[in-house]
């Protein structure tokens, strides 16, 4: 391991690795990545009708199938319907990388429906990223639940940090059985948003801040929002122009509130970019949008077209991974000497998890393009804990693990027991523990070079 001459230098190197890992984590999320938005697709599931905050720029009653506007949906879905539709779309659009819940109300004002949907998605589509968009009012109460179910990208709409500004944007909010208005509502919302954002970032969740730009109300305040979001550790700031057309029936639309012009939006993004990265490719999507950013294929997937008995998902999962590997490696993953591997890693920085305790594996494509992160697969734990590993459960979970990882050449982990080691070998998957606690990319690059020199096979080392 390379030594560092000073603690400051080590800290700087560590932070650089963290920043690089965050960028890789976002690379396949079209809303978080400039390069990813034309290569990967997203799907919004409309399962959250209620809202606990009334914004002057929002009216969820209006729907036009040709309109792209937050809060607009054509069909409201039950959790089971949403997941069935997600499976249909996943089979039809292999570029799909993210499934999110963004409304038409607020997902966390519909906690039961939202978490039922997220849990079903995690069980039935274990390879897709889960995403959530919220006003943040209820966020502090559910951060741990979001992390446990595997949500690793959250967008929080924060339009102001100053209560005097915020009370001009919101009519009321509903919290803990009471209705708040005016300054009390603004104070409470801002406090809860800040707490929730900080908690998410502490848990390693990527946070994007959405802000609706409202001329004469929060335009002079936007730099303060961006600066604070950057100090908290948010990943991206998305300044969106207000949509206030009278036909939408919003308060701002009916009272003639002006929309910002393109010059104002561009100027503020540039000035706020000093504080933190700015999103410039947002299309202000509907709450049921499907496809690449800039397109919406929702009309092609009406609820009536969802099959009652969906086809098996594992072939879809493996096909999707091959395509995503080809996208990130620019086709190099299709060469004969390329391969996929799975890594048990807690943060994507080091090979640091025991095989039996991992509930997700990060997949990498190894090819002439280098070590490229492809995605994650959530898996059942081989053991519930070091002291709780029932043979019957372990055998069942191992079968599921082998099916999920059937397309990888090797599994890298910090430790692995003899029984799963032998099962992986029998399935043609190489268990590897030599890189325990070392940087993931270094370990994988060295292993792949050895594999090439050995003609595609590496001798298997002893069991940890």
Steps between C-alpha positions, in 0.01 A plus 500: 500500500637844409578716800388861525751762617242707683159451653366784285629326189342170601174676574508667160568172322220329691254778414601479134424126500164567667413767243596268216286224649202737534539596134503132400196439719312772314626412153202281409235728649375719213386776737831516687745456211549718193664211314238248616182682399523399134622144570274380781124515557286569806150411610277691743228307680188700588402342831493805729185714449492699826717796590579660836611834354311740276731692268375799304652355180333157521165361390478122476146494359599589145620236254595524137670199343724726291620710791821459699442651843557372855182379667333388176392135460256310283446197724538465876647161592473269797836362618442157343396662170803726508743212540329295228528798269866546595572139405329555166705813429823336617450224243414745222765767571836336587657846549281544809725562801284690752149461638382791710197631683435869446130548556260619382492616862787448740623142550557556871146629548402151380747301709310169496452490122849629434687249714283210388593591142870539581513167684328316215733664248804397698377139519396464137744730316821461703728664243331838459580818688222630722443873518265735684399864460351686796435841651693375804240567769489137618852412395671494844263227619570252218869531408590165654209327325602648167857379544385153611285452190785611276402853395832667423389812310258754651389833355378764744313806373630795701400843374619717788701508820351828619151460653404846372559373146350155558165630631444670162531163325289269721137535605502239777647174620358209697722347769431272794125548473510879485475756220763776497503820295717808456827537689437198724462277194811646336713457814389142551554399138850647477604342830372156395656524153841587642488216752395246241763605246779482756387154615489367145849625423636349822362165381675528162185573298546727197283810544390729221337831590221626275410869519219667307623840381228762561588852378456768764460244778802273531729598209720715724506222758604211275875539554450460875307175440773368273777594741329334796419187301865473400614539860264222607655273236219484244612356167317722252280811487220518244360851452173456311305784337155564643212377281209738565261486206142604589347187347674284761289654776784563746504804733801646321344423162175675586657807662734570210830409665769533234708203387878547482647533153785280377756772564405528869515122545838472329644793694394361837627153418834652412526703820377212717746269329773662709351332808409159358440312169188606311261283302432639154326209326177480705172467306262547798349157447152375572447282806442200269777562246667203329804490272800723438494859621337709232262222400202346671380154401243468777214491248649182352460320834142548622399299801267293283799369305687363803512118480325308775778242505831675433790302351791399727712800594847344528557479121395868478741587781794323334422653159480847655837458669666399174359806327597736783851354504526562127381858544745591777793323332415631151465146368821356649300274732391301195856384426594140578742583782258730684295384797263604777587465868311566823648673806379501861573863590328731744579832331659396171846599620644177644430126492379508858199270550466135596317298233247371750409845632463690172149595389616650171788456258645766275562380145799606291590447136868416447625560150746699293299806607610438859303435817151637442221493758182361344249498784387315811301189571314464825513145629374300797761473774661158517500548880289741701793564737823329611305321776181434301554284194237227481604225254158484334481877445863514389443230238193678362676836493804348331283369217358849449850652512631258239211582267549875542877479447492238223654738244809602701843337479610572856378624834734717711444529874692549822427150627298199394417170665583156364145401402418807286855485359439149368153592369641794305776283355248236397299770320808616310538820703844567649504605867772756576616630838857606419396864462331529839497859636681631193364754246246338269635632173860407580402145594284451191755645259775272633274194492394568142859540384590169665197338340609615155854373554362165616279473193175572681553287809660580837591244763263518793658588835427374848183561694492783755 
